[in-house]
């Protein structure tokens, strides 16, 4: 899996995305492997759900920042900081939905 994501990182343009495809999946897989060995599959399942929720929340955050930058011509720092509320709302909202 790590090799596959590294390969995707090499063929994707622009090259600034290569780090996303090369590092993030490797760290996630290593983290899950260590969790399974040290704490069992049940804790790894919780960690997996948390990673998925974080990814969805980050996607919503990114879409919000993009919208603020493109449509409203907001300065990058203001857009990035202003959209943090979206990330928190989505992350915590999904987490509470999953827990119930």
N, CA, C and O atoms as a GROMACS GRO file, in nm:
protein
  400
    1UNK      N    1   0.082  -0.119   0.000
    1UNK     CA    2   0.000   0.000   0.000
    1UNK      C    3   0.087   0.126   0.000
    1UNK      O    4   0.058   0.222  -0.072
    2UNK      N    5   0.192   0.124   0.080
    2UNK     CA    6   0.280   0.241   0.086
    2UNK      C    7   0.343   0.267  -0.050
    2UNK      O    8   0.352   0.381  -0.093
    3UNK      N    9   0.386   0.160  -0.117
    3UNK     CA   10   0.446   0.175  -0.250
    3UNK      C   11   0.345   0.229  -0.350
    3UNK      O   12   0.379   0.312  -0.435
    4UNK      N   13   0.221   0.183  -0.342
    4UNK     CA   14   0.117   0.232  -0.432
    4UNK      C   15   0.095   0.382  -0.413
    4UNK      O   16   0.088   0.456  -0.511
    5UNK      N   17   0.084   0.427  -0.289
    5UNK     CA   18   0.064   0.569  -0.264
    5UNK      C   19   0.187   0.651  -0.304
    5UNK      O   20   0.173   0.763  -0.352
    6UNK      N   21   0.305   0.596  -0.285
    6UNK     CA   22   0.426   0.666  -0.330
    6UNK      C   23   0.427   0.680  -0.481
    6UNK      O   24   0.465   0.784  -0.534
    7UNK      N   25   0.386   0.575  -0.550
    7UNK     CA   26   0.377   0.579  -0.696
    7UNK      C   27   0.277   0.686  -0.741
    7UNK      O   28   0.305   0.762  -0.833
    8UNK      N   29   0.161   0.690  -0.677
    8UNK     CA   30   0.062   0.793  -0.710
    8UNK      C   31   0.120   0.932  -0.687
    8UNK      O   32   0.098   1.022  -0.768
    9UNK      N   33   0.194   0.949  -0.579
    9UNK     CA   34   0.258   1.076  -0.550
    9UNK      C   35   0.358   1.118  -0.656
    9UNK      O   36   0.377   1.237  -0.681
   10UNK      N   37   0.422   1.020  -0.719
   10UNK     CA   38   0.520   1.052  -0.823
   10UNK      C   39   0.454   1.093  -0.955
   10UNK      O   40   0.511   1.174  -1.028
   11UNK      N   41   0.336   1.039  -0.985
   11UNK     CA   42   0.275   1.071  -1.114
   11UNK      C   43   0.177   1.187  -1.108
   11UNK      O   44   0.137   1.240  -1.212
   12UNK      N   45   0.137   1.229  -0.987
   12UNK     CA   46   0.040   1.338  -0.972
   12UNK      C   47   0.109   1.472  -0.995
   12UNK      O   48   0.223   1.493  -0.953
   13UNK      N   49   0.040   1.561  -1.062
   13UNK     CA   50   0.087   1.698  -1.081
   13UNK      C   51  -0.002   1.791  -1.002
   13UNK      O   52  -0.121   1.762  -0.997
   14UNK      N   53   0.039   1.894  -0.941
   14UNK     CA   54   0.177   1.937  -0.921
   14UNK      C   55   0.247   1.850  -0.819
   14UNK      O   56   0.184   1.779  -0.740
   15UNK      N   57   0.377   1.857  -0.821
   15UNK     CA   58   0.459   1.774  -0.732
   15UNK      C   59   0.441   1.807  -0.585
   15UNK      O   60   0.483   1.730  -0.499
   16UNK      N   61   0.381   1.920  -0.554
   16UNK     CA   62   0.358   1.954  -0.414
   16UNK      C   63   0.260   1.857  -0.347
   16UNK      O   64   0.257   1.849  -0.224
   17UNK      N   65   0.182   1.784  -0.425
   17UNK     CA   66   0.090   1.684  -0.371
   17UNK      C   67   0.160   1.552  -0.340
   17UNK      O   68   0.103   1.466  -0.273
   18UNK      N   69   0.283   1.535  -0.388
   18UNK     CA   70   0.353   1.408  -0.369
   18UNK      C   71   0.368   1.372  -0.222
   18UNK      O   72   0.358   1.254  -0.186
   19UNK      N   73   0.391   1.470  -0.137
   19UNK     CA   74   0.406   1.444   0.006
   19UNK      C   75   0.280   1.390   0.069
   19UNK      O   76   0.285   1.305   0.158
   20UNK      N   77   0.165   1.438   0.022
   20UNK     CA   78   0.038   1.388   0.073
   20UNK      C   79   0.021   1.240   0.044
   20UNK      O   80  -0.020   1.163   0.131
   21UNK      N   81   0.052   1.202  -0.079
   21UNK     CA   82   0.034   1.062  -0.117
   21UNK      C   83   0.146   0.973  -0.066
   21UNK      O   84   0.126   0.852  -0.052
   22UNK      N   85   0.262   1.028  -0.039
   22UNK     CA   86   0.374   0.948   0.006
   22UNK      C   87   0.380   0.929   0.156
   22UNK      O   88   0.414   0.820   0.203
   23UNK      N   89   0.348   1.033   0.233
   23UNK     CA   90   0.370   1.028   0.378
   23UNK      C   91   0.245   0.992   0.457
   23UNK      O   92   0.251   0.906   0.545
   24UNK      N   93   0.134   1.057   0.428
   24UNK     CA   94   0.015   1.039   0.512
   24UNK      C   95  -0.033   0.894   0.518
   24UNK      O   96  -0.059   0.844   0.628
   25UNK      N   97  -0.046   0.823   0.406
   25UNK     CA   98  -0.091   0.682   0.416
   25UNK      C   99   0.010   0.595   0.490
   25UNK      O  100  -0.030   0.503   0.562
   26UNK      N  101   0.138   0.622   0.473
   26UNK     CA  102   0.240   0.543   0.543
   26UNK      C  103   0.228   0.560   0.694
   26UNK      O  104   0.235   0.462   0.769
   27UNK      N  105   0.211   0.682   0.737
   27UNK     CA  106   0.199   0.709   0.880
   27UNK      C  107   0.070   0.648   0.935
   27UNK      O  108   0.070   0.591   1.044
   28UNK      N  109  -0.038   0.659   0.860
   28UNK     CA  110  -0.165   0.601   0.904
   28UNK      C  111  -0.156   0.450   0.916
   28UNK      O  112  -0.201   0.393   1.016
   29UNK      N  113  -0.097   0.385   0.817
   29UNK     CA  114  -0.083   0.239   0.823
   29UNK      C  115   0.008   0.195   0.937
   29UNK      O  116  -0.022   0.099   1.008
   30UNK      N  117   0.118   0.266   0.956
   30UNK     CA  118   0.209   0.232   1.066
   30UNK      C  119   0.140   0.252   1.201
   30UNK      O  120   0.154   0.170   1.291
   31UNK      N  121   0.067   0.360   1.213
   31UNK     CA  122  -0.005   0.388   1.337
   31UNK      C  123  -0.109   0.279   1.366
   31UNK      O  124  -0.122   0.233   1.480
   32UNK      N  125  -0.183   0.240   1.263
   32UNK     CA  126  -0.283   0.134   1.283
   32UNK      C  127  -0.218   0.001   1.317
   32UNK      O  128  -0.267  -0.073   1.401
   33UNK      N  129  -0.108  -0.029   1.251
   33UNK     CA  130  -0.036  -0.153   1.282
   33UNK      C  131   0.012  -0.157   1.425
   33UNK      O  132  -0.003  -0.258   1.494
   34UNK      N  133   0.070  -0.047   1.471
   34UNK     CA  134   0.116  -0.041   1.610
   34UNK      C  135   0.001  -0.049   1.709
   34UNK      O  136   0.013  -0.110   1.815
   35UNK      N  137  -0.112   0.013   1.673
   35UNK     CA  138  -0.228   0.008   1.762
   35UNK      C  139  -0.282  -0.134   1.772
   35UNK      O  140  -0.318  -0.179   1.881
   36UNK      N  141  -0.288  -0.205   1.661
   36UNK     CA  142  -0.337  -0.343   1.664
   36UNK      C  143  -0.247  -0.429   1.751
   36UNK      O  144  -0.296  -0.508   1.832
   37UNK      N  145  -0.116  -0.413   1.735
   37UNK     CA  146  -0.022  -0.495   1.812
   37UNK      C  147  -0.027  -0.460   1.961
   37UNK      O  148  -0.026  -0.550   2.045
   38UNK      N  149  -0.033  -0.333   1.993
   38UNK     CA  150  -0.023  -0.294   2.134
   38UNK      C  151  -0.156  -0.290   2.208
   38UNK      O  152  -0.161  -0.316   2.328
   39UNK      N  153  -0.265  -0.256   2.136
   39UNK     CA  154  -0.393  -0.238   2.206
   39UNK      C  155  -0.508  -0.320   2.152
   39UNK      O  156  -0.616  -0.321   2.211
   40UNK      N  157  -0.488  -0.389   2.040
   40UNK     CA  158  -0.592  -0.474   1.987
   40UNK      C  159  -0.672  -0.411   1.874
   40UNK      O  160  -0.662  -0.291   1.847
   41UNK      N  161  -0.750  -0.495   1.808
   41UNK     CA  162  -0.826  -0.452   1.690
   41UNK      C  163  -0.938  -0.354   1.725
   41UNK      O  164  -0.972  -0.268   1.644
   42UNK      N  165  -0.996  -0.366   1.843
   42UNK     CA  166  -1.106  -0.276   1.880
   42UNK      C  167  -1.058  -0.131   1.888
   42UNK      O  168  -1.126  -0.040   1.839
   43UNK      N  169  -0.942  -0.109   1.948
   43UNK     CA  170  -0.888   0.027   1.953
   43UNK      C  171  -0.846   0.075   1.815
   43UNK      O  172  -0.858   0.193   1.784
   44UNK      N  173  -0.797  -0.016   1.732
   44UNK     CA  174  -0.759   0.023   1.595
   44UNK      C  175  -0.882   0.064   1.515
   44UNK      O  176  -0.875   0.155   1.432
   45UNK      N  177  -0.995   0.000   1.540
   45UNK     CA  178  -1.119   0.038   1.472
   45UNK      C  179  -1.161   0.179   1.510
   45UNK      O  180  -1.206   0.256   1.426
   46UNK      N  181  -1.147   0.212   1.637
   46UNK     CA  182  -1.178   0.348   1.683
   46UNK      C  183  -1.084   0.448   1.618
   46UNK      O  184  -1.127   0.556   1.575
   47UNK      N  185  -0.957   0.413   1.610
   47UNK     CA  186  -0.860   0.500   1.546
   47UNK      C  187  -0.890   0.519   1.398
   47UNK      O  188  -0.876   0.629   1.344
   48UNK      N  189  -0.933   0.412   1.332
   48UNK     CA  190  -0.972   0.422   1.190
   48UNK      C  191  -1.090   0.516   1.172
   48UNK      O  192  -1.088   0.601   1.083
   49UNK      N  193  -1.191   0.502   1.255
   49UNK     CA  194  -1.305   0.593   1.246
   49UNK      C  195  -1.262   0.737   1.269
   49UNK      O  196  -1.309   0.828   1.200
   50UNK      N  197  -1.173   0.758   1.363
   50UNK     CA  198  -1.125   0.893   1.390
   50UNK      C  199  -1.051   0.950   1.270
   50UNK      O  200  -1.068   1.067   1.237
   51UNK      N  201  -0.971   0.868   1.204
   51UNK     CA  202  -0.900   0.913   1.084
   51UNK      C  203  -0.997   0.949   0.972
   51UNK      O  204  -0.979   1.049   0.904
   52UNK      N  205  -1.099   0.868   0.955
   52UNK     CA  206  -1.199   0.897   0.851
   52UNK      C  207  -1.276   1.025   0.881
   52UNK      O  208  -1.298   1.107   0.792
   53UNK      N  209  -1.314   1.042   1.005
   53UNK     CA  210  -1.386   1.164   1.045
   53UNK      C  211  -1.296   1.286   1.024
   53UNK      O  212  -1.341   1.389   0.974
   54UNK      N  213  -1.170   1.275   1.062
   54UNK     CA  214  -1.076   1.384   1.043
   54UNK      C  215  -1.056   1.418   0.896
   54UNK      O  216  -1.044   1.535   0.860
   55UNK      N  217  -1.054   1.315   0.810
   55UNK     CA  218  -1.038   1.338   0.667
   55UNK      C  219  -1.160   1.410   0.608
   55UNK      O  220  -1.145   1.502   0.527
   56UNK      N  221  -1.279   1.369   0.649
   56UNK     CA  222  -1.400   1.436   0.601
   56UNK      C  223  -1.403   1.581   0.650
   56UNK      O  224  -1.435   1.672   0.573
   57UNK      N  225  -1.370   1.602   0.777
   57UNK     CA  226  -1.368   1.738   0.833
   57UNK      C  227  -1.264   1.824   0.762
   57UNK      O  228  -1.289   1.942   0.735
   58UNK      N  229  -1.149   1.766   0.731
   58UNK     CA  230  -1.046   1.842   0.661
   58UNK      C  231  -1.090   1.875   0.519
   58UNK      O  232  -1.059   1.983   0.468
   59UNK      N  233  -1.161   1.783   0.454
   59UNK     CA  234  -1.214   1.811   0.320
   59UNK      C  235  -1.312   1.927   0.323
   59UNK      O  236  -1.310   2.013   0.235
   60UNK      N  237  -1.399   1.930   0.424
   60UNK     CA  238  -1.494   2.041   0.438
   60UNK      C  239  -1.420   2.172   0.466
   60UNK      O  240  -1.456   2.277   0.413
   61UNK      N  241  -1.319   2.165   0.550
   61UNK     CA  242  -1.237   2.282   0.581
   61UNK      C  243  -1.170   2.334   0.453
   61UNK      O  244  -1.172   2.454   0.426
   62UNK      N  245  -1.112   2.244   0.376
   62UNK     CA  246  -1.043   2.284   0.253
   62UNK      C  247  -1.139   2.346   0.154
   62UNK      O  248  -1.106   2.446   0.089
   63UNK      N  249  -1.258   2.288   0.141
   63UNK     CA  250  -1.357   2.344   0.051
   63UNK      C  251  -1.401   2.482   0.096
   63UNK      O  252  -1.422   2.571   0.014
   64UNK      N  253  -1.414   2.501   0.226
   64UNK     CA  254  -1.453   2.632   0.279
   64UNK      C  255  -1.344   2.736   0.254
   64UNK      O  256  -1.374   2.848   0.211
   65UNK      N  257  -1.219   2.699   0.279
   65UNK     CA  258  -1.109   2.793   0.255
   65UNK      C  259  -1.103   2.829   0.107
   65UNK      O  260  -1.085   2.946   0.072
   66UNK      N  261  -1.117   2.730   0.021
   66UNK     CA  262  -1.115   2.756  -0.123
   66UNK      C  263  -1.225   2.852  -0.163
   66UNK      O  264  -1.203   2.944  -0.242
   67UNK      N  265  -1.343   2.831  -0.109
   67UNK     CA  266  -1.457   2.919  -0.139
   67UNK      C  267  -1.431   3.062  -0.090
   67UNK      O  268  -1.459   3.158  -0.161
   68UNK      N  269  -1.378   3.073   0.032
   68UNK     CA  270  -1.349   3.206   0.086
   68UNK      C  271  -1.243   3.279   0.003
   68UNK      O  272  -1.252   3.399  -0.019
   69UNK      N  273  -1.144   3.205  -0.043
   69UNK     CA  274  -1.038   3.265  -0.123
   69UNK      C  275  -1.086   3.302  -0.263
   69UNK      O  276  -1.056   3.411  -0.312
   70UNK      N  277  -1.159   3.212  -0.326
   70UNK     CA  278  -1.199   3.233  -0.465
   70UNK      C  279  -1.317   3.328  -0.479
   70UNK      O  280  -1.313   3.421  -0.560
   71UNK      N  281  -1.419   3.306  -0.403
   71UNK     CA  282  -1.540   3.385  -0.421
   71UNK      C  283  -1.535   3.520  -0.348
   71UNK      O  284  -1.572   3.623  -0.404
   72UNK      N  285  -1.490   3.517  -0.225
   72UNK     CA  286  -1.493   3.638  -0.143
   72UNK      C  287  -1.361   3.714  -0.144
   72UNK      O  288  -1.351   3.822  -0.085
   73UNK      N  289  -1.258   3.660  -0.211
   73UNK     CA  290  -1.127   3.726  -0.221
   73UNK      C  291  -1.070   3.764  -0.084
   73UNK      O  292  -1.010   3.871  -0.067
   74UNK      N  293  -1.089   3.675   0.011
   74UNK     CA  294  -1.043   3.697   0.148
   74UNK      C  295  -0.892   3.668   0.154
   74UNK      O  296  -0.844   3.579   0.083
   75UNK      N  297  -0.816   3.740   0.235
   75UNK     CA  298  -0.674   3.707   0.252
   75UNK      C  299  -0.657   3.564   0.304
   75UNK      O  300  -0.740   3.515   0.381
   76UNK      N  301  -0.550   3.499   0.262
   76UNK     CA  302  -0.530   3.356   0.292
   76UNK      C  303  -0.528   3.327   0.442
   76UNK      O  304  -0.591   3.231   0.486
   77UNK      N  305  -0.459   3.408   0.520
   77UNK     CA  306  -0.451   3.383   0.664
   77UNK      C  307  -0.588   3.395   0.729
   77UNK      O  308  -0.626   3.313   0.812
   78UNK      N  309  -0.662   3.495   0.691
   78UNK     CA  310  -0.796   3.515   0.747
   78UNK      C  311  -0.889   3.399   0.708
   78UNK      O  312  -0.968   3.352   0.790
   79UNK      N  313  -0.880   3.355   0.584
   79UNK     CA  314  -0.963   3.243   0.539
   79UNK      C  315  -0.928   3.114   0.612
   79UNK      O  316  -1.016   3.040   0.654
   80UNK      N  317  -0.798   3.088   0.627
   80UNK     CA  318  -0.754   2.965   0.693
   80UNK      C  319  -0.796   2.962   0.840
   80UNK      O  320  -0.842   2.859   0.890
   81UNK      N  321  -0.779   3.073   0.907
   81UNK     CA  322  -0.816   3.078   1.049
   81UNK      C  323  -0.968   3.081   1.064
   81UNK      O  324  -1.024   3.016   1.152
   82UNK      N  325  -1.034   3.156   0.978
   82UNK     CA  326  -1.180   3.166   0.986
   82UNK      C  327  -1.251   3.035   0.961
   82UNK      O  328  -1.358   3.011   1.017
   83UNK      N  329  -1.194   2.949   0.878
   83UNK     CA  330  -1.258   2.822   0.844
   83UNK      C  331  -1.232   2.714   0.948
   83UNK      O  332  -1.289   2.605   0.938
   84UNK      N  333  -1.149   2.740   1.047
   84UNK     CA  334  -1.124   2.638   1.151
   84UNK      C  335  -1.252   2.598   1.223
   84UNK      O  336  -1.267   2.483   1.266
   85UNK      N  337  -1.345   2.692   1.237
   85UNK     CA  338  -1.473   2.658   1.299
   85UNK      C  339  -1.548   2.552   1.222
   85UNK      O  340  -1.616   2.468   1.282
   86UNK      N  341  -1.536   2.554   1.089
   86UNK     CA  342  -1.599   2.450   1.006
   86UNK      C  343  -1.537   2.315   1.037
   86UNK      O  344  -1.607   2.216   1.054
   87UNK      N  345  -1.403   2.313   1.045
   87UNK     CA  346  -1.336   2.186   1.074
   87UNK      C  347  -1.382   2.130   1.208
   87UNK      O  348  -1.418   2.013   1.217
   88UNK      N  349  -1.382   2.214   1.310
   88UNK     CA  350  -1.424   2.167   1.442
   88UNK      C  351  -1.570   2.123   1.443
   88UNK      O  352  -1.603   2.020   1.501
   89UNK      N  353  -1.657   2.199   1.380
   89UNK     CA  354  -1.800   2.164   1.378
   89UNK      C  355  -1.823   2.031   1.309
   89UNK      O  356  -1.898   1.947   1.359
   90UNK      N  357  -1.760   2.011   1.195
   90UNK     CA  358  -1.778   1.885   1.122
   90UNK      C  359  -1.716   1.769   1.198
   90UNK      O  360  -1.777   1.664   1.212
   91UNK      N  361  -1.594   1.789   1.248
   91UNK     CA  362  -1.525   1.680   1.319
   91UNK      C  363  -1.603   1.638   1.444
   91UNK      O  364  -1.628   1.519   1.464
   92UNK      N  365  -1.640   1.733   1.526
   92UNK     CA  366  -1.711   1.698   1.649
   92UNK      C  367  -1.853   1.652   1.621
   92UNK      O  368  -1.904   1.563   1.689
   93UNK      N  369  -1.917   1.711   1.523
   93UNK     CA  370  -2.051   1.666   1.486
   93UNK      C  371  -2.052   1.521   1.438
   93UNK      O  372  -2.135   1.441   1.481
   94UNK      N  373  -1.960   1.488   1.350
   94UNK     CA  374  -1.952   1.349   1.303
   94UNK      C  375  -1.911   1.254   1.415
   94UNK      O  376  -1.961   1.142   1.423
   95UNK      N  377  -1.821   1.299   1.499
   95UNK     CA  378  -1.778   1.212   1.610
   95UNK      C  379  -1.895   1.179   1.701
   95UNK      O  380  -1.911   1.064   1.742
   96UNK      N  381  -1.977   1.277   1.734
   96UNK     CA  382  -2.092   1.250   1.821
   96UNK      C  383  -2.196   1.164   1.750
   96UNK      O  384  -2.265   1.085   1.815
   97UNK      N  385  -2.210   1.179   1.618
   97UNK     CA  386  -2.302   1.092   1.543
   97UNK      C  387  -2.254   0.948   1.544
   97UNK      O  388  -2.334   0.855   1.557
   98UNK      N  389  -2.123   0.929   1.529
   98UNK     CA  390  -2.066   0.794   1.527
   98UNK      C  391  -2.073   0.728   1.663
   98UNK      O  392  -2.095   0.607   1.672
   99UNK      N  393  -2.054   0.806   1.769
   99UNK     CA  394  -2.057   0.748   1.903
   99UNK      C  395  -2.195   0.698   1.943
   99UNK      O  396  -2.207   0.602   2.020
  100UNK      N  397  -2.300   0.762   1.893
  100UNK     CA  398  -2.435   0.721   1.932
  100UNK      C  399  -2.483   0.601   1.858
  100UNK      O  400  -2.595   0.555   1.880
   0.00000   0.00000   0.00000
